[in-house]
């Protein structure tokens, strides 16, 4: 447990250095067991956080241990853990690429024929298409988590999702796997944004 917390602290600081977690944005979590998860506390600056900036919650979002308030978006993490049994880490960050592409596209990002798509489970060829859905951002986390839950149950969410004008959620079988998925998605979003720019310039 202490080792995992220290690992997430290290990752959070790396993400902040990369500009992925500005101010107090974002939230990171890991699964402890089938009854509880550990998540960053609300209002925590990820570039200056410590092992004290975490809260343990149950699968209803209720605090079990920790003196601080859990992230306001805890329910979104819980929805992922409940629906993907192999997932043990969920990362939500505010990269520039994720935020911008969520504003420019309507309801999803289509990622097609990229070699880096092989970073995602079950994909062994570039000849594939991955859809990353975009949901409207809202402050009602119960309503938003229900929307995401229904999309997962329909098979519309597999590798991650975007919140419009907000950021990206992705996950993995452990913290490093989630890190890899996040890095891959941000690179691919960057490619898509630059392609859009070049296409508009050619018109």
Residue frames as qw, qx, qy, qz and C-alpha x, y, z in Angstrom:
[[0.000, 0.885, 0.466, 0.000, 0.00, 0.00, 0.00],
 [0.280, -0.834, 0.101, 0.464, 2.69, 2.52, 0.99],
 [0.439, -0.187, 0.603, 0.640, 4.75, 1.55, -2.06],
 [0.272, 0.578, 0.672, 0.376, 1.77, 2.11, -4.38],
 [0.085, -0.945, -0.265, 0.174, 1.02, 5.50, -2.85],
 [0.376, -0.642, 0.332, 0.580, 4.66, 6.54, -3.25],
 [0.428, 0.138, 0.693, 0.564, 4.52, 5.37, -6.88],
 [0.157, 0.791, 0.551, 0.214, 1.44, 7.50, -7.61],
 [0.241, -0.890, -0.021, 0.386, 3.04, 10.53, -5.93],
 [0.427, -0.357, 0.528, 0.642, 6.05, 10.12, -8.22],
 [0.316, 0.411, 0.715, 0.470, 3.84, 9.75, -11.30],
 [0.005, 0.903, 0.423, -0.074, 1.73, 12.76, -10.34],
 [0.278, -0.783, 0.181, 0.526, 4.82, 14.93, -10.07],
 [0.391, -0.073, 0.667, 0.629, 6.03, 13.68, -13.46],
 [0.208, 0.661, 0.667, 0.274, 2.64, 14.51, -14.99],
 [0.118, -0.928, -0.191, 0.297, 2.76, 17.99, -13.46],
 [0.363, -0.529, 0.424, 0.639, 6.23, 18.54, -14.92],
 [0.308, 0.185, 0.747, 0.559, 4.90, 17.54, -18.33],
 [0.227, 0.049, -0.082, -0.969, 2.09, 20.08, -18.01],
 [0.371, -0.246, -0.822, -0.356, -0.59, 17.42, -17.72],
 [0.440, -0.619, -0.628, 0.170, -1.75, 18.41, -14.22],
 [0.165, 0.442, -0.092, 0.877, -1.79, 22.21, -13.96],
 [0.395, -0.459, 0.204, -0.769, -2.85, 23.89, -10.71],
 [0.459, -0.169, 0.765, -0.419, -5.00, 21.40, -8.77],
 [0.729, 0.281, -0.275, -0.561, -6.38, 19.65, -11.86],
 [0.623, 0.254, -0.730, -0.123, -6.77, 15.92, -12.30],
 [0.697, -0.421, 0.435, -0.385, -7.06, 12.90, -10.05],
 [0.470, 0.369, -0.800, -0.057, -5.25, 9.57, -9.85],
 [0.757, -0.331, 0.339, -0.450, -6.35, 6.36, -8.16],
 [0.341, 0.283, -0.892, -0.091, -5.52, 2.70, -7.71],
 [0.813, -0.298, -0.318, -0.387, -7.55, -0.31, -6.64],
 [0.272, -0.516, 0.721, -0.374, -6.77, -1.69, -3.19],
 [0.186, 0.067, 0.980, -0.032, -9.17, -4.64, -3.40],
 [0.098, -0.406, -0.752, -0.510, -12.76, -5.39, -4.44],
 [0.280, -0.745, -0.583, 0.163, -14.13, -3.18, -1.66],
 [0.198, -0.906, -0.061, 0.369, -12.03, -0.03, -1.73],
 [0.649, 0.550, 0.066, 0.522, -9.79, 2.24, -3.77],
 [0.443, -0.567, -0.078, 0.690, -7.19, 4.89, -2.95],
 [0.380, 0.735, 0.355, 0.436, -7.59, 8.27, -4.69],
 [0.335, 0.158, -0.150, 0.917, -5.96, 11.69, -4.58],
 [0.082, -0.608, -0.574, 0.542, -7.66, 14.19, -2.29],
 [0.247, 0.852, 0.405, 0.219, -9.70, 17.09, -3.64],
 [0.021, -0.996, 0.050, -0.065, -7.83, 20.33, -4.29],
 [0.751, -0.451, 0.299, 0.379, -4.39, 18.72, -4.19],
 [0.324, 0.837, -0.372, -0.237, -1.61, 20.31, -6.23],
 [0.995, 0.074, 0.040, 0.050, -0.07, 17.28, -7.90],
 [0.571, 0.619, -0.333, 0.424, 3.34, 18.89, -8.27],
 [0.020, -0.522, 0.558, -0.645, 3.66, 19.34, -4.51],
 [0.831, -0.337, -0.126, -0.425, 1.67, 16.42, -3.13],
 [0.037, -0.445, 0.850, -0.279, 2.78, 13.86, -0.57],
 [0.293, -0.120, -0.948, -0.026, 1.60, 10.52, 0.79],
 [0.072, 0.325, 0.644, -0.689, -0.81, 12.43, 3.05],
 [0.356, 0.321, -0.122, -0.869, -2.81, 13.69, 0.06],
 [0.354, -0.027, -0.854, -0.380, -4.78, 10.48, -0.49],
 [0.599, -0.109, 0.382, -0.695, -8.14, 9.17, 0.68],
 [0.016, -0.016, -0.991, -0.130, -9.41, 5.60, 0.82],
 [0.570, 0.088, 0.086, -0.813, -13.04, 5.20, -0.26],
 [0.540, 0.129, 0.826, -0.095, -15.44, 2.31, -0.73],
 [0.214, 0.178, 0.744, 0.608, -17.21, 1.49, -3.98],
 [0.017, 0.822, 0.568, 0.046, -19.99, 3.93, -3.15],
 [0.293, 0.667, -0.026, 0.685, -17.52, 6.79, -2.82],
 [0.558, -0.806, -0.063, -0.189, -17.73, 6.99, 0.98],
 [0.187, 0.713, -0.580, 0.348, -14.54, 7.79, 2.87],
 [0.902, -0.262, -0.335, 0.072, -13.04, 4.89, 4.83],
 [0.688, -0.463, -0.044, 0.557, -9.72, 6.44, 5.76],
 [0.422, 0.327, 0.173, 0.828, -8.09, 9.83, 5.29],
 [0.154, -0.550, -0.407, 0.713, -8.47, 13.29, 6.78],
 [0.091, 0.306, -0.273, -0.907, -9.12, 15.06, 3.49],
 [0.678, 0.437, 0.293, -0.513, -12.02, 15.08, 1.04],
 [0.621, 0.068, 0.681, 0.382, -11.77, 12.65, -1.89],
 [0.062, -0.084, 0.480, 0.871, -11.70, 14.00, -5.43],
 [0.516, 0.315, 0.218, -0.767, -15.04, 15.33, -6.65],
 [0.657, 0.378, -0.451, -0.472, -14.78, 12.90, -9.57],
 [0.307, -0.304, 0.881, -0.194, -14.36, 9.77, -7.44],
 [0.743, 0.274, 0.476, -0.382, -17.56, 8.23, -8.84],
 [0.657, 0.647, -0.291, -0.254, -16.08, 8.20, -12.35],
 [0.096, 0.516, -0.846, 0.093, -13.11, 6.20, -11.11],
 [0.506, -0.050, 0.768, -0.390, -15.44, 3.78, -9.31],
 [0.778, 0.457, 0.111, -0.417, -17.51, 3.22, -12.46],
 [0.502, 0.613, -0.602, -0.105, -14.34, 2.16, -14.30],
 [0.095, -0.358, 0.888, -0.272, -13.26, -0.23, -11.53],
 [0.642, 0.125, 0.581, -0.484, -16.72, -1.77, -11.30],
 [0.782, 0.527, 0.077, -0.324, -16.96, -2.40, -15.03],
 [0.643, 0.587, -0.483, 0.094, -13.36, -3.41, -15.83],
 [0.871, -0.491, 0.028, -0.011, -12.25, -6.08, -13.31],
 [0.848, 0.105, -0.020, 0.519, -8.69, -6.18, -14.69],
 [0.190, 0.766, -0.063, 0.611, -8.17, -2.44, -14.16],
 [0.674, -0.466, -0.390, 0.421, -6.11, -1.51, -11.12],
 [0.292, -0.394, -0.046, 0.870, -5.24, 2.14, -11.85],
 [0.270, 0.797, 0.493, 0.220, -7.25, 5.05, -13.27],
 [0.367, -0.281, 0.017, 0.887, -5.64, 8.36, -14.29],
 [0.223, 0.861, 0.441, 0.119, -7.45, 11.58, -15.16],
 [0.441, -0.342, 0.085, 0.826, -5.33, 14.47, -16.44],
 [0.298, 0.880, 0.240, -0.281, -5.81, 17.80, -18.22],
 [0.541, -0.119, 0.434, 0.711, -3.35, 17.66, -21.09],
 [0.193, 0.500, -0.142, -0.832, -3.54, 20.49, -23.62],
 [0.182, 0.107, -0.809, -0.549, -4.10, 17.99, -26.43],
 [0.084, -0.381, -0.917, 0.084, -6.97, 16.22, -24.66],
 [0.067, 0.599, 0.423, -0.677, -8.63, 19.48, -23.68],
 [0.184, 0.446, -0.327, -0.812, -8.37, 21.04, -27.15],
 [0.173, 0.004, -0.869, -0.464, -9.48, 18.02, -29.15],
 [0.007, -0.456, -0.848, 0.269, -12.51, 17.61, -26.88],
 [0.149, 0.627, 0.209, -0.736, -13.55, 21.16, -27.83],
 [0.180, 0.425, -0.524, -0.715, -12.98, 20.74, -31.56],
 [0.273, -0.048, -0.896, -0.346, -14.80, 17.44, -32.10],
 [0.568, -0.346, -0.164, -0.728, -18.41, 16.66, -31.30],
 [0.846, -0.349, 0.117, -0.386, -18.80, 13.24, -29.71],
 [0.928, -0.205, 0.250, 0.185, -15.71, 11.11, -30.34],
 [0.036, 0.760, -0.567, -0.315, -12.12, 10.97, -31.56],
 [0.964, 0.254, 0.066, -0.046, -11.39, 8.42, -34.28],
 [0.237, -0.707, 0.631, 0.213, -7.85, 7.06, -34.19],
 [0.914, 0.350, 0.156, -0.134, -7.15, 5.05, -37.34],
 [0.852, 0.448, -0.106, 0.247, -4.12, 3.16, -38.70],
 [0.071, -0.851, 0.451, -0.260, -1.60, 4.43, -36.14],
 [0.636, 0.224, -0.702, 0.229, 1.18, 2.03, -35.17],
 [0.005, -0.273, 0.630, -0.727, 0.92, 3.24, -31.58],
 [0.735, -0.219, -0.076, -0.637, -2.59, 1.82, -31.29],
 [0.789, 0.039, -0.608, 0.073, -0.82, -1.44, -30.48],
 [0.064, 0.309, -0.614, 0.723, -0.20, 0.05, -27.03],
 [0.616, -0.160, 0.224, -0.738, -3.80, -0.91, -26.23],
 [0.452, -0.111, 0.868, -0.174, -4.89, -4.35, -25.08],
 [0.656, 0.393, 0.632, -0.128, -6.14, -6.69, -27.77],
 [0.510, 0.839, -0.049, -0.183, -4.70, -4.68, -30.68],
 [0.715, -0.323, 0.468, 0.406, -1.82, -6.27, -32.60],
 [0.501, 0.345, 0.478, 0.633, -1.93, -4.36, -35.88],
 [0.041, -0.273, -0.022, 0.961, -2.00, -0.73, -36.98],
 [0.234, -0.182, -0.637, -0.711, -4.88, -1.60, -39.30],
 [0.255, -0.523, -0.786, 0.208, -7.55, -0.79, -36.76],
 [0.117, -0.600, -0.124, -0.782, -9.76, 2.01, -35.49],
 [0.342, -0.341, -0.687, 0.543, -10.12, 3.10, -31.88],
 [0.158, -0.716, -0.315, -0.603, -12.90, 5.44, -30.79],
 [0.290, -0.166, -0.564, 0.756, -12.48, 7.64, -27.74],
 [0.099, -0.756, -0.594, -0.255, -15.90, 9.07, -26.80],
 [0.127, 0.201, -0.208, 0.949, -16.38, 12.67, -25.70],
 [0.258, -0.651, -0.710, 0.073, -18.95, 13.37, -23.00],
 [0.063, -0.799, -0.077, -0.594, -20.29, 16.78, -22.05],
 [0.320, 0.107, -0.617, 0.711, -18.67, 18.07, -18.91],
 [0.471, -0.658, -0.301, -0.504, -20.96, 18.64, -15.93],
 [0.084, -0.496, 0.594, -0.629, -20.76, 19.25, -12.20],
 [0.832, -0.193, 0.220, -0.472, -23.34, 16.59, -11.32],
 [0.023, 0.475, -0.877, -0.072, -21.00, 13.63, -10.87],
 [0.537, 0.123, 0.788, -0.275, -23.81, 11.15, -10.22],
 [0.662, 0.639, 0.174, -0.349, -25.49, 12.04, -13.51],
 [0.340, 0.736, -0.547, -0.210, -22.18, 12.01, -15.39],
 [0.219, -0.338, 0.913, -0.058, -21.10, 8.67, -13.93],
 [0.654, 0.313, 0.619, -0.302, -24.46, 7.16, -14.95],
 [0.592, 0.734, -0.125, -0.309, -23.94, 8.40, -18.52],
 [0.152, 0.627, -0.760, -0.079, -20.44, 6.92, -18.65],
 [0.471, -0.113, 0.844, -0.231, -21.68, 3.66, -17.09],
 [0.729, 0.482, 0.366, -0.319, -24.35, 3.23, -19.77],
 [0.489, 0.757, -0.382, -0.205, -21.78, 3.91, -22.52],
 [0.118, -0.479, 0.868, -0.050, -19.44, 1.29, -21.04],
 [0.604, 0.118, 0.736, -0.282, -22.25, -1.26, -20.88],
 [0.701, 0.645, 0.127, -0.276, -22.99, -0.59, -24.57],
 [0.834, 0.029, 0.294, 0.467, -19.34, -1.26, -25.43],
 [0.343, 0.892, 0.104, 0.276, -18.74, 2.36, -26.44],
 [0.166, -0.873, 0.418, -0.191, -15.96, 2.90, -23.91],
 [0.970, 0.027, -0.191, 0.150, -12.96, 0.57, -23.96],
 [0.713, 0.149, -0.204, 0.654, -9.70, 2.47, -23.54],
 [0.238, -0.258, -0.271, 0.896, -10.67, 5.85, -22.16],
 [0.114, 0.795, 0.555, 0.216, -12.96, 8.83, -22.56],
 [0.251, 0.190, -0.047, 0.948, -12.81, 12.60, -22.81],
 [0.049, -0.759, -0.548, 0.348, -14.82, 15.23, -20.98],
 [0.374, 0.733, 0.277, 0.496, -15.46, 18.27, -23.15],
 [0.053, 0.836, -0.164, 0.522, -13.21, 21.23, -22.31],
 [0.714, -0.639, 0.203, -0.201, -11.91, 19.20, -19.39],
 [0.128, -0.620, 0.773, 0.040, -9.53, 16.27, -19.88],
 [0.682, 0.214, -0.654, -0.248, -8.94, 12.57, -20.43],
 [0.728, -0.373, 0.490, -0.300, -9.63, 9.45, -18.38],
 [0.737, 0.335, -0.573, -0.128, -7.74, 6.26, -19.07],
 [0.751, -0.477, 0.372, -0.263, -6.70, 3.18, -17.13],
 [0.535, 0.470, -0.701, -0.027, -4.55, 0.07, -16.98],
 [0.855, -0.224, -0.468, 0.008, -3.80, -3.18, -15.18],
 [0.628, -0.473, -0.251, 0.565, -1.33, -1.27, -12.99],
 [0.073, -0.879, -0.052, 0.469, 0.03, 2.27, -12.66],
 [0.252, -0.418, 0.580, 0.653, 2.68, 1.86, -15.35],
 [0.269, 0.355, 0.818, 0.363, 0.18, 0.36, -17.79],
 [0.080, 0.874, 0.454, -0.156, -2.16, 3.32, -17.19],
 [0.206, -0.734, 0.241, 0.600, 0.80, 5.67, -17.71],
 [0.310, -0.085, 0.744, 0.586, 1.59, 4.00, -21.06],
 [0.206, 0.624, 0.733, 0.177, -2.03, 4.25, -22.22],
 [0.042, -0.907, -0.228, 0.351, -2.18, 7.91, -21.26],
 [0.256, -0.573, 0.438, 0.644, 1.07, 8.74, -23.01],
 [0.304, 0.169, 0.801, 0.488, -0.09, 6.92, -26.15],
 [0.141, 0.778, 0.612, 0.018, -3.42, 8.74, -26.22],
 [0.108, -0.865, -0.020, 0.489, -1.84, 12.14, -25.74],
 [0.283, -0.328, 0.619, 0.655, 0.60, 11.50, -28.61],
 [0.234, 0.381, 0.814, 0.371, -2.25, 10.37, -30.86],
 [0.047, 0.875, 0.433, -0.214, -4.38, 13.39, -29.96],
 [0.200, -0.699, 0.265, 0.633, -1.39, 15.60, -30.83],
 [0.281, -0.019, 0.762, 0.583, -1.14, 13.89, -34.22],
 [0.157, 0.649, 0.730, 0.144, -4.84, 14.42, -34.88],
 [0.064, -0.884, -0.204, 0.415, -4.72, 18.09, -33.89],
 [0.211, -0.544, 0.462, 0.668, -1.74, 18.76, -36.12],
 [0.270, 0.225, 0.822, 0.447, -3.39, 16.89, -38.99],
 [0.108, 0.810, 0.568, -0.095, -6.50, 19.07, -38.62],
 [0.139, -0.814, 0.085, 0.557, -4.36, 22.17, -38.68],
 [0.260, -0.285, 0.670, 0.634, -2.49, 21.06, -41.81],
 [0.245, 0.457, 0.812, 0.268, -5.70, 20.10, -43.58],
 [0.058, 0.892, 0.370, -0.253, -7.27, 23.50, -42.87],
 [0.198, -0.694, 0.315, 0.617, -4.11, 25.23, -44.09],
 [0.300, -0.038, 0.780, 0.548, -4.30, 23.30, -47.35],
 [0.272, 0.671, 0.689, -0.023, -7.85, 24.46, -48.08]]
